[in-house]
Amino acid sequence: MMAEENLEFLKAYEMASSTDQQFPPDVLLHFYALYKRATEKNGFYIPPTNQGDLRSAFKINALIQVKDLSKKEAEKQYIELVEHHIGEIPK
């Protein structure tokens, strides 16, 4: 079951990264945060802050919003986000 869920997540990621669709910044940040939460190996991911720009602040804020999700729940929500905005994931 775990491998099947992971495969669906990988298919969702492939769909999201290969789409030509344009999304509003808040949707892109949600994709980003859920992906980082689902794939981070050593706990909470913190992006580099050496840029010191507004984009980094938005990324950190998005990550904080998903920090309490388990990796499994983040994968599930990422899949749901892809299906909502891009389409059904092929089985």
PyMOL Python script that loads the backbone (N, CA, C, O; Angstrom):
from pymol import cmd

cmd.read_pdbstr("""\
ATOM      1  N   MET A   1       0.825  -1.200   0.000  1.00  0.00           N
ATOM      2  CA  MET A   1       0.000   0.000   0.000  1.00  0.00           C
ATOM      3  C   MET A   1       0.866   1.259   0.000  1.00  0.00           C
ATOM      4  O   MET A   1       0.593   2.207  -0.737  1.00  0.00           O
ATOM      5  N   MET A   2       1.913   1.263   0.833  1.00  0.00           N
ATOM      6  CA  MET A   2       2.781   2.432   0.917  1.00  0.00           C
ATOM      7  C   MET A   2       3.435   2.724  -0.431  1.00  0.00           C
ATOM      8  O   MET A   2       3.494   3.879  -0.851  1.00  0.00           O
ATOM      9  N   ALA A   3       3.920   1.701  -1.105  1.00  0.00           N
ATOM     10  CA  ALA A   3       4.568   1.896  -2.406  1.00  0.00           C
ATOM     11  C   ALA A   3       3.578   2.436  -3.427  1.00  0.00           C
ATOM     12  O   ALA A   3       3.937   3.265  -4.263  1.00  0.00           O
ATOM     13  N   GLU A   4       2.342   1.974  -3.364  1.00  0.00           N
ATOM     14  CA  GLU A   4       1.307   2.441  -4.285  1.00  0.00           C
ATOM     15  C   GLU A   4       1.031   3.928  -4.076  1.00  0.00           C
ATOM     16  O   GLU A   4       0.910   4.683  -5.040  1.00  0.00           O
ATOM     17  N   GLU A   5       0.932   4.349  -2.802  1.00  0.00           N
ATOM     18  CA  GLU A   5       0.703   5.760  -2.495  1.00  0.00           C
ATOM     19  C   GLU A   5       1.877   6.600  -2.967  1.00  0.00           C
ATOM     20  O   GLU A   5       1.689   7.686  -3.514  1.00  0.00           O
ATOM     21  N   ASN A   6       3.095   6.096  -2.754  1.00  0.00           N
ATOM     22  CA  ASN A   6       4.276   6.827  -3.173  1.00  0.00           C
ATOM     23  C   ASN A   6       4.315   6.960  -4.692  1.00  0.00           C
ATOM     24  O   ASN A   6       4.706   8.008  -5.208  1.00  0.00           O
ATOM     25  N   LEU A   7       3.923   5.929  -5.402  1.00  0.00           N
ATOM     26  CA  LEU A   7       3.890   5.968  -6.858  1.00  0.00           C
ATOM     27  C   LEU A   7       2.891   7.021  -7.330  1.00  0.00           C
ATOM     28  O   LEU A   7       3.166   7.758  -8.277  1.00  0.00           O
ATOM     29  N   GLU A   8       1.746   7.094  -6.682  1.00  0.00           N
ATOM     30  CA  GLU A   8       0.746   8.105  -7.045  1.00  0.00           C
ATOM     31  C   GLU A   8       1.300   9.512  -6.803  1.00  0.00           C
ATOM     32  O   GLU A   8       1.076  10.417  -7.608  1.00  0.00           O
ATOM     33  N   PHE A   9       2.022   9.692  -5.695  1.00  0.00           N
ATOM     34  CA  PHE A   9       2.645  10.983  -5.401  1.00  0.00           C
ATOM     35  C   PHE A   9       3.671  11.334  -6.485  1.00  0.00           C
ATOM     36  O   PHE A   9       3.717  12.473  -6.948  1.00  0.00           O
ATOM     37  N   LEU A  10       4.483  10.368  -6.887  1.00  0.00           N
ATOM     38  CA  LEU A  10       5.481  10.620  -7.928  1.00  0.00           C
ATOM     39  C   LEU A  10       4.824  10.970  -9.260  1.00  0.00           C
ATOM     40  O   LEU A  10       5.316  11.832  -9.988  1.00  0.00           O
ATOM     41  N   LYS A  11       3.721  10.308  -9.581  1.00  0.00           N
ATOM     42  CA  LYS A  11       2.978  10.639 -10.806  1.00  0.00           C
ATOM     43  C   LYS A  11       2.402  12.051 -10.709  1.00  0.00           C
ATOM     44  O   LYS A  11       2.418  12.805 -11.682  1.00  0.00           O
ATOM     45  N   ALA A  12       1.894  12.400  -9.527  1.00  0.00           N
ATOM     46  CA  ALA A  12       1.354  13.746  -9.319  1.00  0.00           C
ATOM     47  C   ALA A  12       2.452  14.788  -9.500  1.00  0.00           C
ATOM     48  O   ALA A  12       2.238  15.822 -10.133  1.00  0.00           O
ATOM     49  N   TYR A  13       3.625  14.510  -8.941  1.00  0.00           N
ATOM     50  CA  TYR A  13       4.750  15.430  -9.082  1.00  0.00           C
ATOM     51  C   TYR A  13       5.134  15.600 -10.552  1.00  0.00           C
ATOM     52  O   TYR A  13       5.387  16.714 -11.010  1.00  0.00           O
ATOM     53  N   GLU A  14       5.176  14.497 -11.280  1.00  0.00           N
ATOM     54  CA  GLU A  14       5.512  14.549 -12.702  1.00  0.00           C
ATOM     55  C   GLU A  14       4.492  15.403 -13.461  1.00  0.00           C
ATOM     56  O   GLU A  14       4.862  16.204 -14.320  1.00  0.00           O
ATOM     57  N   MET A  15       3.217  15.228 -13.139  1.00  0.00           N
ATOM     58  CA  MET A  15       2.175  16.027 -13.794  1.00  0.00           C
ATOM     59  C   MET A  15       2.360  17.510 -13.477  1.00  0.00           C
ATOM     60  O   MET A  15       2.272  18.358 -14.365  1.00  0.00           O
ATOM     61  N   ALA A  16       2.617  17.813 -12.210  1.00  0.00           N
ATOM     62  CA  ALA A  16       2.758  19.211 -11.790  1.00  0.00           C
ATOM     63  C   ALA A  16       3.990  19.855 -12.422  1.00  0.00           C
ATOM     64  O   ALA A  16       3.946  21.018 -12.823  1.00  0.00           O
ATOM     65  N   SER A  17       5.075  19.114 -12.510  1.00  0.00           N
ATOM     66  CA  SER A  17       6.295  19.718 -13.029  1.00  0.00           C
ATOM     67  C   SER A  17       6.342  19.779 -14.551  1.00  0.00           C
ATOM     68  O   SER A  17       7.188  20.474 -15.113  1.00  0.00           O
ATOM     69  N   SER A  18       5.456  19.073 -15.219  1.00  0.00           N
ATOM     70  CA  SER A  18       5.473  19.097 -16.680  1.00  0.00           C
ATOM     71  C   SER A  18       4.290  19.852 -17.294  1.00  0.00           C
ATOM     72  O   SER A  18       4.180  19.938 -18.517  1.00  0.00           O
ATOM     73  N   THR A  19       3.414  20.394 -16.461  1.00  0.00           N
ATOM     74  CA  THR A  19       2.256  21.111 -16.998  1.00  0.00           C
ATOM     75  C   THR A  19       2.660  22.467 -17.564  1.00  0.00           C
ATOM     76  O   THR A  19       3.619  23.088 -17.105  1.00  0.00           O
ATOM     77  N   ASP A  20       1.920  22.907 -18.559  1.00  0.00           N
ATOM     78  CA  ASP A  20       2.127  24.241 -19.123  1.00  0.00           C
ATOM     79  C   ASP A  20       1.174  25.257 -18.499  1.00  0.00           C
ATOM     80  O   ASP A  20       1.221  26.445 -18.818  1.00  0.00           O
ATOM     81  N   GLN A  21       0.324  24.784 -17.623  1.00  0.00           N
ATOM     82  CA  GLN A  21      -0.645  25.673 -16.987  1.00  0.00           C
ATOM     83  C   GLN A  21       0.067  26.709 -16.124  1.00  0.00           C
ATOM     84  O   GLN A  21       1.111  26.439 -15.530  1.00  0.00           O
ATOM     85  N   GLN A  22      -0.520  27.891 -16.071  1.00  0.00           N
ATOM     86  CA  GLN A  22      -0.024  28.967 -15.210  1.00  0.00           C
ATOM     87  C   GLN A  22      -0.911  29.026 -13.970  1.00  0.00           C
ATOM     88  O   GLN A  22      -2.136  28.955 -14.073  1.00  0.00           O
ATOM     89  N   PHE A  23      -0.293  29.157 -12.800  1.00  0.00           N
ATOM     90  CA  PHE A  23      -1.039  29.206 -11.547  1.00  0.00           C
ATOM     91  C   PHE A  23      -0.727  30.493 -10.800  1.00  0.00           C
ATOM     92  O   PHE A  23       0.358  31.056 -10.946  1.00  0.00           O
ATOM     93  N   PRO A  24      -1.683  30.956  -9.999  1.00  0.00           N
ATOM     94  CA  PRO A  24      -1.412  32.128  -9.158  1.00  0.00           C
ATOM     95  C   PRO A  24      -0.318  31.794  -8.140  1.00  0.00           C
ATOM     96  O   PRO A  24      -0.122  30.627  -7.799  1.00  0.00           O
ATOM     97  N   PRO A  25       0.388  32.808  -7.659  1.00  0.00           N
ATOM     98  CA  PRO A  25       1.474  32.575  -6.708  1.00  0.00           C
ATOM     99  C   PRO A  25       1.074  31.780  -5.468  1.00  0.00           C
ATOM    100  O   PRO A  25       1.863  30.970  -4.982  1.00  0.00           O
ATOM    101  N   ASP A  26      -0.137  31.993  -4.944  1.00  0.00           N
ATOM    102  CA  ASP A  26      -0.536  31.264  -3.734  1.00  0.00           C
ATOM    103  C   ASP A  26      -0.664  29.762  -4.007  1.00  0.00           C
ATOM    104  O   ASP A  26      -0.352  28.951  -3.135  1.00  0.00           O
ATOM    105  N   VAL A  27      -1.114  29.386  -5.191  1.00  0.00           N
ATOM    106  CA  VAL A  27      -1.231  27.968  -5.545  1.00  0.00           C
ATOM    107  C   VAL A  27       0.174  27.370  -5.721  1.00  0.00           C
ATOM    108  O   VAL A  27       0.446  26.260  -5.264  1.00  0.00           O
ATOM    109  N   LEU A  28       1.050  28.112  -6.382  1.00  0.00           N
ATOM    110  CA  LEU A  28       2.429  27.634  -6.554  1.00  0.00           C
ATOM    111  C   LEU A  28       3.109  27.431  -5.208  1.00  0.00           C
ATOM    112  O   LEU A  28       3.829  26.452  -5.018  1.00  0.00           O
ATOM    113  N   LEU A  29       2.886  28.347  -4.274  1.00  0.00           N
ATOM    114  CA  LEU A  29       3.475  28.209  -2.945  1.00  0.00           C
ATOM    115  C   LEU A  29       2.922  26.996  -2.212  1.00  0.00           C
ATOM    116  O   LEU A  29       3.644  26.335  -1.466  1.00  0.00           O
ATOM    117  N   HIS A  30       1.639  26.701  -2.422  1.00  0.00           N
ATOM    118  CA  HIS A  30       1.035  25.529  -1.791  1.00  0.00           C
ATOM    119  C   HIS A  30       1.648  24.245  -2.362  1.00  0.00           C
ATOM    120  O   HIS A  30       1.973  23.322  -1.615  1.00  0.00           O
ATOM    121  N   PHE A  31       1.805  24.196  -3.688  1.00  0.00           N
ATOM    122  CA  PHE A  31       2.496  23.065  -4.306  1.00  0.00           C
ATOM    123  C   PHE A  31       3.895  22.907  -3.699  1.00  0.00           C
ATOM    124  O   PHE A  31       4.290  21.814  -3.294  1.00  0.00           O
ATOM    125  N   TYR A  32       4.622  24.003  -3.645  1.00  0.00           N
ATOM    126  CA  TYR A  32       5.996  24.007  -3.137  1.00  0.00           C
ATOM    127  C   TYR A  32       6.063  23.484  -1.703  1.00  0.00           C
ATOM    128  O   TYR A  32       6.859  22.597  -1.396  1.00  0.00           O
ATOM    129  N   ALA A  33       5.230  24.034  -0.838  1.00  0.00           N
ATOM    130  CA  ALA A  33       5.285  23.674   0.579  1.00  0.00           C
ATOM    131  C   ALA A  33       4.904  22.212   0.806  1.00  0.00           C
ATOM    132  O   ALA A  33       5.561  21.513   1.578  1.00  0.00           O
ATOM    133  N   LEU A  34       3.856  21.750   0.144  1.00  0.00           N
ATOM    134  CA  LEU A  34       3.452  20.352   0.310  1.00  0.00           C
ATOM    135  C   LEU A  34       4.515  19.405  -0.221  1.00  0.00           C
ATOM    136  O   LEU A  34       4.794  18.374   0.392  1.00  0.00           O
ATOM    137  N   TYR A  35       5.111  19.750  -1.359  1.00  0.00           N
ATOM    138  CA  TYR A  35       6.166  18.902  -1.913  1.00  0.00           C
ATOM    139  C   TYR A  35       7.351  18.835  -0.957  1.00  0.00           C
ATOM    140  O   TYR A  35       7.858  17.750  -0.673  1.00  0.00           O
ATOM    141  N   LYS A  36       7.793  19.979  -0.463  1.00  0.00           N
ATOM    142  CA  LYS A  36       8.941  20.012   0.451  1.00  0.00           C
ATOM    143  C   LYS A  36       8.636  19.236   1.728  1.00  0.00           C
ATOM    144  O   LYS A  36       9.498  18.518   2.235  1.00  0.00           O
ATOM    145  N   ARG A  37       7.425  19.371   2.250  1.00  0.00           N
ATOM    146  CA  ARG A  37       7.051  18.651   3.476  1.00  0.00           C
ATOM    147  C   ARG A  37       7.012  17.149   3.219  1.00  0.00           C
ATOM    148  O   ARG A  37       7.437  16.364   4.066  1.00  0.00           O
ATOM    149  N   ALA A  38       6.514  16.751   2.075  1.00  0.00           N
ATOM    150  CA  ALA A  38       6.392  15.324   1.754  1.00  0.00           C
ATOM    151  C   ALA A  38       7.748  14.672   1.479  1.00  0.00           C
ATOM    152  O   ALA A  38       7.904  13.466   1.671  1.00  0.00           O
ATOM    153  N   THR A  39       8.724  15.456   1.034  1.00  0.00           N
ATOM    154  CA  THR A  39       9.988  14.861   0.606  1.00  0.00           C
ATOM    155  C   THR A  39      11.166  15.163   1.524  1.00  0.00           C
ATOM    156  O   THR A  39      12.238  14.590   1.331  1.00  0.00           O
ATOM    157  N   GLU A  40      11.016  16.019   2.492  1.00  0.00           N
ATOM    158  CA  GLU A  40      12.127  16.352   3.384  1.00  0.00           C
ATOM    159  C   GLU A  40      12.499  15.141   4.222  1.00  0.00           C
ATOM    160  O   GLU A  40      11.638  14.528   4.853  1.00  0.00           O
ATOM    161  N   LYS A  41      13.764  14.801   4.230  1.00  0.00           N
ATOM    162  CA  LYS A  41      14.218  13.601   4.934  1.00  0.00           C
ATOM    163  C   LYS A  41      14.508  13.833   6.409  1.00  0.00           C
ATOM    164  O   LYS A  41      14.339  12.921   7.219  1.00  0.00           O
ATOM    165  N   ASN A  42      14.935  15.018   6.769  1.00  0.00           N
ATOM    166  CA  ASN A  42      15.375  15.266   8.148  1.00  0.00           C
ATOM    167  C   ASN A  42      14.510  16.289   8.873  1.00  0.00           C
ATOM    168  O   ASN A  42      15.037  17.204   9.505  1.00  0.00           O
ATOM    169  N   GLY A  43      13.220  16.149   8.790  1.00  0.00           N
ATOM    170  CA  GLY A  43      12.344  17.059   9.512  1.00  0.00           C
ATOM    171  C   GLY A  43      11.934  18.260   8.695  1.00  0.00           C
ATOM    172  O   GLY A  43      11.689  18.153   7.493  1.00  0.00           O
ATOM    173  N   PHE A  44      11.861  19.393   9.340  1.00  0.00           N
ATOM    174  CA  PHE A  44      11.329  20.619   8.751  1.00  0.00           C
ATOM    175  C   PHE A  44      12.339  21.259   7.808  1.00  0.00           C
ATOM    176  O   PHE A  44      13.475  21.528   8.199  1.00  0.00           O
ATOM    177  N   TYR A  45      11.934  21.499   6.582  1.00  0.00           N
ATOM    178  CA  TYR A  45      12.793  22.125   5.579  1.00  0.00           C
ATOM    179  C   TYR A  45      12.774  23.642   5.754  1.00  0.00           C
ATOM    180  O   TYR A  45      11.708  24.244   5.879  1.00  0.00           O
ATOM    181  N   ILE A  46      13.950  24.250   5.761  1.00  0.00           N
ATOM    182  CA  ILE A  46      14.056  25.705   5.799  1.00  0.00           C
ATOM    183  C   ILE A  46      14.874  26.129   4.585  1.00  0.00           C
ATOM    184  O   ILE A  46      16.029  25.728   4.442  1.00  0.00           O
ATOM    185  N   PRO A  47      14.276  26.941   3.708  1.00  0.00           N
ATOM    186  CA  PRO A  47      15.014  27.360   2.511  1.00  0.00           C
ATOM    187  C   PRO A  47      16.166  28.288   2.871  1.00  0.00           C
ATOM    188  O   PRO A  47      16.135  28.938   3.916  1.00  0.00           O
ATOM    189  N   PRO A  48      17.170  28.355   2.023  1.00  0.00           N
ATOM    190  CA  PRO A  48      18.280  29.272   2.288  1.00  0.00           C
ATOM    191  C   PRO A  48      17.768  30.718   2.343  1.00  0.00           C
ATOM    192  O   PRO A  48      16.918  31.113   1.545  1.00  0.00           O
ATOM    193  N   THR A  49      18.283  31.481   3.270  1.00  0.00           N
ATOM    194  CA  THR A  49      17.813  32.860   3.416  1.00  0.00           C
ATOM    195  C   THR A  49      18.867  33.866   2.983  1.00  0.00           C
ATOM    196  O   THR A  49      18.745  35.056   3.271  1.00  0.00           O
ATOM    197  N   ASN A  50      19.893  33.401   2.298  1.00  0.00           N
ATOM    198  CA  ASN A  50      20.930  34.320   1.859  1.00  0.00           C
ATOM    199  C   ASN A  50      20.439  35.289   0.795  1.00  0.00           C
ATOM    200  O   ASN A  50      21.078  36.309   0.538  1.00  0.00           O
ATOM    201  N   GLN A  51      19.299  34.972   0.171  1.00  0.00           N
ATOM    202  CA  GLN A  51      18.747  35.873  -0.840  1.00  0.00           C
ATOM    203  C   GLN A  51      18.170  37.121  -0.176  1.00  0.00           C
ATOM    204  O   GLN A  51      18.249  38.220  -0.725  1.00  0.00           O
ATOM    205  N   GLY A  52      17.594  36.941   1.002  1.00  0.00           N
ATOM    206  CA  GLY A  52      17.025  38.054   1.736  1.00  0.00           C
ATOM    207  C   GLY A  52      15.905  38.774   1.003  1.00  0.00           C
ATOM    208  O   GLY A  52      15.688  39.964   1.231  1.00  0.00           O
ATOM    209  N   ASP A  53      15.201  38.089   0.139  1.00  0.00           N
ATOM    210  CA  ASP A  53      14.158  38.762  -0.625  1.00  0.00           C
ATOM    211  C   ASP A  53      12.764  38.329  -0.176  1.00  0.00           C
ATOM    212  O   ASP A  53      12.606  37.426   0.645  1.00  0.00           O
ATOM    213  N   LEU A  54      11.792  38.980  -0.723  1.00  0.00           N
ATOM    214  CA  LEU A  54      10.399  38.722  -0.370  1.00  0.00           C
ATOM    215  C   LEU A  54       9.976  37.298  -0.730  1.00  0.00           C
ATOM    216  O   LEU A  54       9.175  36.688  -0.022  1.00  0.00           O
ATOM    217  N   ARG A  55      10.510  36.773  -1.824  1.00  0.00           N
ATOM    218  CA  ARG A  55      10.156  35.415  -2.254  1.00  0.00           C
ATOM    219  C   ARG A  55      10.507  34.383  -1.174  1.00  0.00           C
ATOM    220  O   ARG A  55       9.728  33.466  -0.912  1.00  0.00           O
ATOM    221  N   SER A  56      11.675  34.538  -0.554  1.00  0.00           N
ATOM    222  CA  SER A  56      12.067  33.623   0.523  1.00  0.00           C
ATOM    223  C   SER A  56      11.099  33.706   1.696  1.00  0.00           C
ATOM    224  O   SER A  56      10.758  32.688   2.299  1.00  0.00           O
ATOM    225  N   ALA A  57      10.660  34.907   2.015  1.00  0.00           N
ATOM    226  CA  ALA A  57       9.716  35.089   3.119  1.00  0.00           C
ATOM    227  C   ALA A  57       8.396  34.373   2.814  1.00  0.00           C
ATOM    228  O   ALA A  57       7.823  33.734   3.697  1.00  0.00           O
ATOM    229  N   PHE A  58       7.916  34.473   1.590  1.00  0.00           N
ATOM    230  CA  PHE A  58       6.684  33.784   1.217  1.00  0.00           C
ATOM    231  C   PHE A  58       6.855  32.268   1.276  1.00  0.00           C
ATOM    232  O   PHE A  58       5.944  31.558   1.702  1.00  0.00           O
ATOM    233  N   LYS A  59       8.023  31.765   0.850  1.00  0.00           N
ATOM    234  CA  LYS A  59       8.284  30.324   0.912  1.00  0.00           C
ATOM    235  C   LYS A  59       8.294  29.846   2.364  1.00  0.00           C
ATOM    236  O   LYS A  59       7.698  28.819   2.689  1.00  0.00           O
ATOM    237  N   ILE A  60       8.967  30.587   3.224  1.00  0.00           N
ATOM    238  CA  ILE A  60       9.024  30.207   4.640  1.00  0.00           C
ATOM    239  C   ILE A  60       7.625  30.204   5.241  1.00  0.00           C
ATOM    240  O   ILE A  60       7.272  29.289   5.985  1.00  0.00           O
ATOM    241  N   ASN A  61       6.833  31.212   4.927  1.00  0.00           N
ATOM    242  CA  ASN A  61       5.468  31.271   5.432  1.00  0.00           C
ATOM    243  C   ASN A  61       4.654  30.068   4.957  1.00  0.00           C
ATOM    244  O   ASN A  61       3.905  29.481   5.738  1.00  0.00           O
ATOM    245  N   ALA A  62       4.794  29.702   3.689  1.00  0.00           N
ATOM    246  CA  ALA A  62       4.061  28.539   3.149  1.00  0.00           C
ATOM    247  C   ALA A  62       4.492  27.261   3.864  1.00  0.00           C
ATOM    248  O   ALA A  62       3.660  26.406   4.167  1.00  0.00           O
ATOM    249  N   LEU A  63       5.788  27.131   4.131  1.00  0.00           N
ATOM    250  CA  LEU A  63       6.297  25.941   4.823  1.00  0.00           C
ATOM    251  C   LEU A  63       5.783  25.874   6.256  1.00  0.00           C
ATOM    252  O   LEU A  63       5.462  24.793   6.750  1.00  0.00           O
ATOM    253  N   ILE A  64       5.703  27.004   6.916  1.00  0.00           N
ATOM    254  CA  ILE A  64       5.187  27.032   8.289  1.00  0.00           C
ATOM    255  C   ILE A  64       3.737  26.556   8.323  1.00  0.00           C
ATOM    256  O   ILE A  64       3.316  25.896   9.273  1.00  0.00           O
ATOM    257  N   GLN A  65       2.980  26.892   7.287  1.00  0.00           N
ATOM    258  CA  GLN A  65       1.566  26.497   7.241  1.00  0.00           C
ATOM    259  C   GLN A  65       1.376  24.984   7.128  1.00  0.00           C
ATOM    260  O   GLN A  65       0.318  24.476   7.501  1.00  0.00           O
ATOM    261  N   VAL A  66       2.362  24.261   6.629  1.00  0.00           N
ATOM    262  CA  VAL A  66       2.221  22.805   6.471  1.00  0.00           C
ATOM    263  C   VAL A  66       3.108  22.024   7.428  1.00  0.00           C
ATOM    264  O   VAL A  66       3.174  20.798   7.331  1.00  0.00           O
ATOM    265  N   LYS A  67       3.791  22.693   8.348  1.00  0.00           N
ATOM    266  CA  LYS A  67       4.785  22.028   9.200  1.00  0.00           C
ATOM    267  C   LYS A  67       4.193  20.953  10.102  1.00  0.00           C
ATOM    268  O   LYS A  67       4.907  20.031  10.497  1.00  0.00           O
ATOM    269  N   ASP A  68       2.916  21.044  10.437  1.00  0.00           N
ATOM    270  CA  ASP A  68       2.307  20.057  11.326  1.00  0.00           C
ATOM    271  C   ASP A  68       1.763  18.834  10.592  1.00  0.00           C
ATOM    272  O   ASP A  68       1.287  17.892  11.226  1.00  0.00           O
ATOM    273  N   LEU A  69       1.830  18.843   9.271  1.00  0.00           N
ATOM    274  CA  LEU A  69       1.374  17.679   8.501  1.00  0.00           C
ATOM    275  C   LEU A  69       2.420  16.581   8.566  1.00  0.00           C
ATOM    276  O   LEU A  69       3.620  16.858   8.584  1.00  0.00           O
ATOM    277  N   SER A  70       1.968  15.343   8.601  1.00  0.00           N
ATOM    278  CA  SER A  70       2.899  14.226   8.451  1.00  0.00           C
ATOM    279  C   SER A  70       3.325  14.185   6.986  1.00  0.00           C
ATOM    280  O   SER A  70       2.682  14.793   6.130  1.00  0.00           O
ATOM    281  N   LYS A  71       4.391  13.480   6.706  1.00  0.00           N
ATOM    282  CA  LYS A  71       4.834  13.347   5.313  1.00  0.00           C
ATOM    283  C   LYS A  71       3.750  12.675   4.471  1.00  0.00           C
ATOM    284  O   LYS A  71       3.516  13.056   3.324  1.00  0.00           O
ATOM    285  N   LYS A  72       3.098  11.678   5.050  1.00  0.00           N
ATOM    286  CA  LYS A  72       2.032  10.959   4.344  1.00  0.00           C
ATOM    287  C   LYS A  72       0.857  11.892   4.033  1.00  0.00           C
ATOM    288  O   LYS A  72       0.305  11.863   2.933  1.00  0.00           O
ATOM    289  N   GLU A  73       0.482  12.720   5.015  1.00  0.00           N
ATOM    290  CA  GLU A  73      -0.625  13.659   4.810  1.00  0.00           C
ATOM    291  C   GLU A  73      -0.231  14.721   3.776  1.00  0.00           C
ATOM    292  O   GLU A  73      -1.062  15.132   2.965  1.00  0.00           O
ATOM    293  N   ALA A  74       1.015  15.162   3.799  1.00  0.00           N
ATOM    294  CA  ALA A  74       1.471  16.134   2.804  1.00  0.00           C
ATOM    295  C   ALA A  74       1.412  15.529   1.400  1.00  0.00           C
ATOM    296  O   ALA A  74       1.013  16.204   0.450  1.00  0.00           O
ATOM    297  N   GLU A  75       1.804  14.267   1.266  1.00  0.00           N
ATOM    298  CA  GLU A  75       1.705  13.582  -0.029  1.00  0.00           C
ATOM    299  C   GLU A  75       0.259  13.532  -0.496  1.00  0.00           C
ATOM    300  O   GLU A  75      -0.041  13.814  -1.656  1.00  0.00           O
ATOM    301  N   LYS A  76      -0.633  13.170   0.419  1.00  0.00           N
ATOM    302  CA  LYS A  76      -2.058  13.057   0.086  1.00  0.00           C
ATOM    303  C   LYS A  76      -2.615  14.410  -0.370  1.00  0.00           C
ATOM    304  O   LYS A  76      -3.327  14.482  -1.371  1.00  0.00           O
ATOM    305  N   GLN A  77      -2.294  15.472   0.357  1.00  0.00           N
ATOM    306  CA  GLN A  77      -2.786  16.796  -0.007  1.00  0.00           C
ATOM    307  C   GLN A  77      -2.167  17.287  -1.320  1.00  0.00           C
ATOM    308  O   GLN A  77      -2.825  17.982  -2.094  1.00  0.00           O
ATOM    309  N   TYR A  78      -0.911  16.927  -1.568  1.00  0.00           N
ATOM    310  CA  TYR A  78      -0.266  17.291  -2.825  1.00  0.00           C
ATOM    311  C   TYR A  78      -1.001  16.624  -3.995  1.00  0.00           C
ATOM    312  O   TYR A  78      -1.280  17.263  -5.009  1.00  0.00           O
ATOM    313  N   ILE A  79      -1.305  15.345  -3.839  1.00  0.00           N
ATOM    314  CA  ILE A  79      -2.044  14.606  -4.873  1.00  0.00           C
ATOM    315  C   ILE A  79      -3.403  15.268  -5.116  1.00  0.00           C
ATOM    316  O   ILE A  79      -3.808  15.461  -6.262  1.00  0.00           O
ATOM    317  N   GLU A  80      -4.101  15.613  -4.038  1.00  0.00           N
ATOM    318  CA  GLU A  80      -5.407  16.266  -4.168  1.00  0.00           C
ATOM    319  C   GLU A  80      -5.281  17.620  -4.868  1.00  0.00           C
ATOM    320  O   GLU A  80      -6.139  17.980  -5.673  1.00  0.00           O
ATOM    321  N   LEU A  81      -4.224  18.366  -4.570  1.00  0.00           N
ATOM    322  CA  LEU A  81      -3.997  19.667  -5.199  1.00  0.00           C
ATOM    323  C   LEU A  81      -3.758  19.506  -6.697  1.00  0.00           C
ATOM    324  O   LEU A  81      -4.289  20.276  -7.498  1.00  0.00           O
ATOM    325  N   VAL A  82      -2.968  18.516  -7.074  1.00  0.00           N
ATOM    326  CA  VAL A  82      -2.720  18.243  -8.496  1.00  0.00           C
ATOM    327  C   VAL A  82      -4.028  17.873  -9.183  1.00  0.00           C
ATOM    328  O   VAL A  82      -4.327  18.385 -10.262  1.00  0.00           O
ATOM    329  N   GLU A  83      -4.803  16.997  -8.574  1.00  0.00           N
ATOM    330  CA  GLU A  83      -6.065  16.578  -9.197  1.00  0.00           C
ATOM    331  C   GLU A  83      -7.040  17.750  -9.323  1.00  0.00           C
ATOM    332  O   GLU A  83      -7.790  17.838 -10.295  1.00  0.00           O
ATOM    333  N   HIS A  84      -7.026  18.633  -8.355  1.00  0.00           N
ATOM    334  CA  HIS A  84      -7.933  19.796  -8.392  1.00  0.00           C
ATOM    335  C   HIS A  84      -7.530  20.780  -9.493  1.00  0.00           C
ATOM    336  O   HIS A  84      -8.392  21.298 -10.203  1.00  0.00           O
ATOM    337  N   HIS A  85      -6.241  21.039  -9.639  1.00  0.00           N
ATOM    338  CA  HIS A  85      -5.793  22.084 -10.551  1.00  0.00           C
ATOM    339  C   HIS A  85      -5.346  21.579 -11.921  1.00  0.00           C
ATOM    340  O   HIS A  85      -5.387  22.334 -12.892  1.00  0.00           O
ATOM    341  N   ILE A  86      -4.921  20.323 -12.019  1.00  0.00           N
ATOM    342  CA  ILE A  86      -4.354  19.834 -13.282  1.00  0.00           C
ATOM    343  C   ILE A  86      -5.200  18.722 -13.884  1.00  0.00           C
ATOM    344  O   ILE A  86      -5.457  18.728 -15.088  1.00  0.00           O
ATOM    345  N   GLY A  87      -5.633  17.773 -13.074  1.00  0.00           N
ATOM    346  CA  GLY A  87      -6.454  16.687 -13.600  1.00  0.00           C
ATOM    347  C   GLY A  87      -6.181  15.399 -12.860  1.00  0.00           C
ATOM    348  O   GLY A  87      -5.290  15.323 -12.014  1.00  0.00           O
ATOM    349  N   GLU A  88      -6.955  14.400 -13.188  1.00  0.00           N
ATOM    350  CA  GLU A  88      -6.848  13.101 -12.520  1.00  0.00           C
ATOM    351  C   GLU A  88      -5.500  12.448 -12.804  1.00  0.00           C
ATOM    352  O   GLU A  88      -4.986  12.505 -13.922  1.00  0.00           O
ATOM    353  N   ILE A  89      -4.948  11.836 -11.785  1.00  0.00           N
ATOM    354  CA  ILE A  89      -3.659  11.166 -11.916  1.00  0.00           C
ATOM    355  C   ILE A  89      -3.899   9.774 -12.498  1.00  0.00           C
ATOM    356  O   ILE A  89      -4.721   9.021 -11.976  1.00  0.00           O
ATOM    357  N   PRO A  90      -3.191   9.425 -13.571  1.00  0.00           N
ATOM    358  CA  PRO A  90      -3.383   8.098 -14.170  1.00  0.00           C
ATOM    359  C   PRO A  90      -3.004   6.989 -13.184  1.00  0.00           C
ATOM    360  O   PRO A  90      -2.006   7.090 -12.470  1.00  0.00           O
ATOM    361  N   LYS A  91      -3.793   5.966 -13.161  1.00  0.00           N
ATOM    362  CA  LYS A  91      -3.535   4.826 -12.239  1.00  0.00           C
ATOM    363  C   LYS A  91      -2.616   3.828 -12.891  1.00  0.00           C
ATOM    364  O   LYS A  91      -2.281   2.809 -12.286  1.00  0.00           O
TER     365      LYS A  91
END
""", "prot")
cmd.dss("prot")
cmd.show_as("cartoon", "prot")
cmd.util.cbc("prot")
cmd.orient("prot")
